[in-house]
Every structure is written in structure tokens, then in C-alpha cells.
Amino acid sequence: QVQLVESGGGLVQPGGSLRLSCVFSTNIFRIYAIGWYRQAPGKQRELVASISSVGINTNYSDSVKGRFTISRDNAKNAVYLQMNNLKPEDTAVYYCSRYYRNGEVPSDWGQGTQVTVSS
């Protein structure tokens, strides 16, 4: 079973920054496009950023474009999400998993990491 471990969340003031990390337990994830997703209380999980297998192509939701940057280091089986200029509406549990261009929902999820933006 694939394991994904997210870390780096915490409490930050509006305008602050955090860097999330996601580490995979298997090298097979190196060939997959990966997405960062988030789920706020009472809301559906949403995709916020995705990155292609070799890191050339990235995409962002409109709500985070220009503030978040996704990157990956396949040698470390890791994907990162640099989050700058955080806003209260970014508060959510953040998860990483495979990204499917056809909209398929991934089946492997980690425990997530909580991000809270509050003054």
C-alpha cells in the first residue's frame, strides 16, 4: 500500500508563509503527476495545484495562483507546496496525491496537514 506523508502545516498570520512537504513511500510516484488538494470544514476537497511527473508543467486554481508554488524532487520522492501571502480562506487540511487530468479522484490519501491562517 502506498503511503503519503504530508507535513509542514501550522498556524500562521494572514500574509505569512508556509512550505508543505509530501513524501511518498514508493518510487512509482516519480512517474505520476501529483496534486496538492485541500479540504476546509464543511466543504468538498478541492485541487489547488498540480505538477507533471518531471516537474515541467504546473497548474494552479485561481484562488491560489500567484501565491502558491508547487515543486518536486523525484530523487527524494517528495513534492512541495510553497504558500505565500496566506489568507484566512486558505485554512484547510492539505493533502497530496496523484493528479488525473481526466478528473478521476485519487484513491491513496495521507493523513493531511492542517493549515490555519488567523490573526
Contact map, one row per residue, 1 for C-alpha under 8 A:
11100000000000000000000000000000000000000000000000000000000000000000000000000000000000000000000000000000000000000000000
11110000000000000000000111000000000000000000000000000000000000000000000000000000000000000000000000000000000100000000000
11111000000000000000000111000000000000000000000000000000000000000000000000000000000000000000000000000000000111000000000
01111100000000000000011110000000000000000000000000000000000000000000000000000000000000000000000110000000000111100000000
00111110000000000000011100000000000000000000000000000000000000000000000000000000000000000000000000000000000001110000000
00011111000000000001111000000000000000000000000000000000000000000000000000000000000000000000011100000000000001111000000
00001111100000000001110000000000000000000000000000000000000000000000000000000000000000000000000000000000000000011000000
00000111110000000111100000000000000000000000000000000000000000000000000000000000000000000000000000000000000000001000000
00000011111000000111000000000000000000000000000000000000000000000000000000000000000000000000000000000000000000001111000
00000001111100000100000000000000000000000000000000000000000000000000000000000000000000000000000000000000000000001111000
00000000111110000000000000000000000000000000000000000000000000000000000000000000000000000000000000000000000000000011110
00000000011111011100000000000000000000000000000000000000000000000000000000000000000001000000000000000000000000000011111
00000000001111110000000000000000000000000000000000000000000000000000000000000000000001000000000000000000000000000000111
00000000000111110000000000000000000000000000000000000000000000000000000000000000000011110000000000000000000000000000111
00000000000011111000000000000000000000000000000000000000000000000000000000000000000111100000000000000000000000000000000
00000000000111111100000000000000000000000000000000000000000000000000000000000000000111000000000000000000000000000000000
00000000000100111110000000000000000000000000000000000000000000000000000000000000011111000000000000000000000000000000000
00000001110100011111000000000000000000000000000000000000000000000000000000000000011100000000000000000000000000000000000
00000001100000001111100000000000000000000000000000000000000000000000000000000001111000000000000000000000000000000000000
00000111100000000111110000000000000000000000000000000000000000000000000000000001111000000000000000000000000000000000000
00000111000000000011111000000000000000000000000000000000000000000000000000000111100000000000000000000000000000000000000
00011110000000000001111100000000000000000000000000000000000000000000000000000111000000000000000100000000000000000000000
00011100000000000000111110000000000000000000000000000000000000000000000000011110000000000000000000000000000000000000000
01111000000000000000011111101000000000000000000000000000000000000000000000001100000000000000000000000000000000000000000
01110000000000000000001111100000000000000000000000000000000000000000000000001000000000000000000000000000000000000000000
01100000000000000000000111111000000000000000000000000000000000000000000000001000000000000000000000000000000000000000000
00000000000000000000000111111100000000000000000000000000000000000000000000001000000000000000000000000000000000000000000
00000000000000000000000001111111000000000000000000000000000000000000000000000000000000000000000000000000000000000000000
00000000000000000000000101111111100000000000000000000000000000000000000000001000000000000000000001000000000000000000000
00000000000000000000000000111111000000000000000000001100000000000000000001001000000000000000000000000000000000000000000
00000000000000000000000000011111100000000000000000001100000000000000000000000000000000000000000000000000000000000000000
00000000000000000000000000011111110000000000000000011000000000000000000000000000000000000000000001100000000000000000000
00000000000000000000000000001011111000000000000001111000000000000000000000000000000000000000000001110000000000000000000
00000000000000000000000000000001111100000000000001111000000000000000000000000010000000000000000111100000000000000000000
00000000000000000000000000000000111110000000001111100000000000000000000000000000000000000000000111100000000000000000000
00000000000000000000000000000000011111000000001111000000000000000000000000000000100000000000011110000000000000000000000
00000000000000000000000000000000001111100000111110000000000000000000000000000000000000000000011110000000000000000000000
00000000000000000000000000000000000111110000111100000000000000000000000000000000000000000001111000000000000000000000000
00000000000000000000000000000000000011111011110000000000000000000000000000000000000000000001110000000000000000000000000
00000000000000000000000000000000000001111111100000000000000000000000000000000000000000000011100000000000000000000000000
00000000000000000000000000000000000000111110000000000000000000000000000000000000000000000001000000000000000000000000000
00000000000000000000000000000000000000011111000000000000000000000000000000000000000000000000000000000000000000000000000
00000000000000000000000000000000000000111111100000000000000000000000000000000000000000000000000000000000000000000000000
00000000000000000000000000000000000000110111110000000000000000000000000000000000000000000000000000000000000000000000000
00000000000000000000000000000000000011110011111000000000000000000000000000000000000000000000000000000000000000000000000
00000000000000000000000000000000000011100001111100000000000000000000000000000000000000000000000000000000000000000000000
00000000000000000000000000000000001111000000111111000000000010000000000000000000000000000000000000000000000000000000000
00000000000000000000000000000000001111000000011111000000000110110000000000000000000000000000000000000000000000000000000
00000000000000000000000000000000001110000000001111100000011110000000110000000000000000000000000000000000000000000000000
00000000000000000000000000000000111100000000001111110000011100000000010000000000000000000000000000100000000000000000000
00000000000000000000000000000000111000000000000011111111111000000000011100000000000000000000000000000000000000000000000
00000000000000000000000000000001110000000000000001111111110000000000000000000000000000000000000000000000000000000000000
00000000000000000000000000000111110000000000000000111111000000000000000000000000000000000000000000000000000000000000000
00000000000000000000000000000110000000000000000000111111000000000000000001000000000000000000000000000000000000000000000
00000000000000000000000000000000000000000000000000111111110000000000001100000000000000000000000000000000000000000000000
00000000000000000000000000000000000000000000000000111111110000000000000000000000000000000000000000000000000000000000000
00000000000000000000000000000000000000000000000000110011111000000000000000000000000000000000000000000000000000000000000
00000000000000000000000000000000000000000000000011110011111100000000010000000000000000000000000000000000000000000000000
00000000000000000000000000000000000000000000000011100000111110000000000000000000000000000000000000000000000000000000000
00000000000000000000000000000000000000000000000111000000011111011001000000000000000000000000000000000000000000000000000
00000000000000000000000000000000000000000000001110000000001111111000000000000000000000000000000000000000000000000000000
00000000000000000000000000000000000000000000000000000000000111111000000000000000000000000000000000000000000000000000000
00000000000000000000000000000000000000000000000100000000000011111000000000000000000000000000000000000000000000000000000
00000000000000000000000000000000000000000000000100000000000111111111000000000000000000000000000000000000000000000000000
00000000000000000000000000000000000000000000000000000000000111111111000000000000000000000000000000000000000000000000000
00000000000000000000000000000000000000000000000000000000000000011111100000000000000000000000000000000000000000000000000
00000000000000000000000000000000000000000000000000000000000000011111100000000000001111000000000000000000000000000000000
00000000000000000000000000000000000000000000000000000000000100011111110000000000111100000000000000000000000000000000000
00000000000000000000000000000000000000000000000010000000000000000111111000000000111000000000000000000000000000000000000
00000000000000000000000000000000000000000000000011100000010000000001111100000011110000000000000000000000000000000000000
00000000000000000000000000000000000000000000000000100010000000000000111110000011100000000000000000000000000000000000000
00000000000000000000000000000000000000000000000000100010000000000000011111001111000000000000000000000000000000000000000
00000000000000000000000000000000000000000000000000000000000000000000001111111110000000000000000000000000000000000000000
00000000000000000000000000000100000000000000000000000100000000000000000111111110000000000000000000000000000000000000000
00000000000000000000000000000000000000000000000000000000000000000000000011111100000000000000000000000000000000000000000
00000000000000000000001000000000000000000000000000000000000000000000000011111100000000000000000000000000000000000000000
00000000000000000000001111101100000000000000000000000000000000000000000111111110000000000000000000000000000000000000000
00000000000000000000111100000000000000000000000000000000000000000000000111111111000000000000000000000000000000000000000
00000000000000000000111000000000010000000000000000000000000000000000011111001111100000000000000000000000000000000000000
00000000000000000011110000000000000000000000000000000000000000000000011100000111110000000000000000000000000000000000000
00000000000000000011100000000000000100000000000000000000000000000001111000000011111000000000000000000000000000000000000
00000000000000001111000000000000000000000000000000000000000000000001110000000001111100000000000000000000000000000000000
00000000000000001111000000000000000000000000000000000000000000000011100000000000111111000000000000000000000000000000000
00000000000000111100000000000000000000000000000000000000000000000011000000000000011111000000000000000000000000000000000
00000000000001111000000000000000000000000000000000000000000000000010000000000000001111100000000000000000000000000000000
00000000000111111000000000000000000000000000000000000000000000000010000000000000001111110100000000000000000000000000100
00000000000001100000000000000000000000000000000000000000000000000000000000000000000011111110000000000000000000000000100
00000000000001000000000000000000000000000000000000000000000000000000000000000000000001111110000000000000000000000001110
00000000000000000000000000000000000000000000000000000000000000000000000000000000000000111110000000000000000000000000100
00000000000000000000000000000000000000000000000000000000000000000000000000000000000001111111000000000000000000000011100
00000000000000000000000000000000000000010000000000000000000000000000000000000000000000111111100000000000000000000111100
00000000000000000000000000000000000001111000000000000000000000000000000000000000000000000111110000000000000000000111000
00000000000000000000000000000000000001110000000000000000000000000000000000000000000000000011111000000000000000011110000
00000100000000000000000000000000000111100000000000000000000000000000000000000000000000000001111100000000000000011110000
00000100000000000000000000000000000111000000000000000000000000000000000000000000000000000000111110000000000011111000000
00010100000000000000010000000000011110000000000000000000000000000000000000000000000000000000011111000000000011010000000
00010000000000000000000000000000011110000000000000000000000000000000000000000000000000000000001111100000010111000000000
00000000000000000000000000001001111000000000000000000000000000000000000000000000000000000000000111110000010100000000000
00000000000000000000000000000001111000000000000001000000000000000000000000000000000000000000000011111011010000000000000
00000000000000000000000000000000100000000000000000000000000000000000000000000000000000000000000001111111110000000000000
00000000000000000000000000000000000000000000000000000000000000000000000000000000000000000000000000111111000000000000000
00000000000000000000000000000000000000000000000000000000000000000000000000000000000000000000000000011111000000000000000
00000000000000000000000000000000000000000000000000000000000000000000000000000000000000000000000000111111100000000000000
00000000000000000000000000000000000000000000000000000000000000000000000000000000000000000000000000111111110000000000000
00000000000000000000000000000000000000000000000000000000000000000000000000000000000000000000000000010011111000000000000
00000000000000000000000000000000000000000000000000000000000000000000000000000000000000000000000011110001111110000000000
00000000000000000000000000000000000000000000000000000000000000000000000000000000000000000000000000000000111110000000000
01110000000000000000000000000000000000000000000000000000000000000000000000000000000000000000000011000000011111000000000
00110000000000000000000000000000000000000000000000000000000000000000000000000000000000000000001110000000011111110000000
00111100000000000000000000000000000000000000000000000000000000000000000000000000000000000000001110000000000111110000000
00011100000000000000000000000000000000000000000000000000000000000000000000000000000000000000001000000000000011111000000
00001110000000000000000000000000000000000000000000000000000000000000000000000000000000000000111100000000000011111100000
00000111110000000000000000000000000000000000000000000000000000000000000000000000000000000000111000000000000000111110000
00000000110000000000000000000000000000000000000000000000000000000000000000000000000000000011110000000000000000011111000
00000000111100000000000000000000000000000000000000000000000000000000000000000000000000000111110000000000000000001111100
00000000111100000000000000000000000000000000000000000000000000000000000000000000000000010111000000000000000000000111110
00000000001111000000000000000000000000000000000000000000000000000000000000000000000001111110000000000000000000000011111
00000000001111000000000000000000000000000000000000000000000000000000000000000000000000010000000000000000000000000001111
00000000000111000000000000000000000000000000000000000000000000000000000000000000000000000000000000000000000000000000111
